[in-house]
């Protein structure tokens, strides 16, 4: 059995579409989404429609809960200026979503358990099984992680929320975060140099005769197209998002102006078969772990 684990799409259908294109080559049996699928980005209705079409389990995340209710859990401090911007975006997104979309978001589950085989199961949540606001990071103290998860040997644990691909080993089991599809970023960026990554992140979990394997994937999406979507969407406060991604466009233009690089790129593109071009566009398997029963 092979499971695709998605999380934190945040209304970015451009990135989701890139992941779904990659999944066409992966032969997965099941897709699960760990939440924060809709809120934030310029394409909330498109993401909602695609998730409904996929028919996969979707977990309720803190951002989508806030989108529906407008009630801040106050788990993270937010300035008044930032809160006002978030309210503007929320009101715009609600205007883009139909009653059926909102009912669909309201059906998102707090947790979901999937049987992997007769021995292992996968427990899915956003922050932790107890709360979508809980934060699990590589450096979170061991006793805190265990308090959140109460880990059992034959349960594999997966949550999103922190937009970071990593594994936390817990005895003979583990918790993993598949990263973010819609807003991946490096947590060590200085605030004045922050920019999101130009790729979408997700994970593949496989089980075969008691052998578990985990693969993290990063799929580049079309940054120029995302910028165009922001510009044409009417989403409030798009300027800051555009500025964050614009630097990639400028870098690409600088590279394209180099005659040596341009010549090399043309040679590689002309010689590559279609399947090879697909592989060249994707950064794959940045971490893999195997656990024996």
Buried (B, 14 or more C-beta within 10 A) or exposed (E): BBBBBBBBBBBBBBBBBBBBBBBEEBEBEBBBBBBBBBBBBBBBBBBBBBBBEBEBBBBBBBBBBBBBEEEEEEEEEEEEEEEEBBEEBBEBBBEBBEEEBBEBBEEBEBBBEBEBBEEBBBBBBBBBBBBBBBBBBEEBEEEBBBEBBEBBEEBBBBBBBBBBBBBBEBEEBBBBBBBBBBBBBEEEEEEEEEBBBBBBBBBBBBBEEEEBBBBBBBBBBBBBEBBBBBEEBEBBEBEEBBEBBBEBBEEEEEEEEEEEEEEEEEEEEEEEEEEEEBEEEBEEEEEEEEBEE
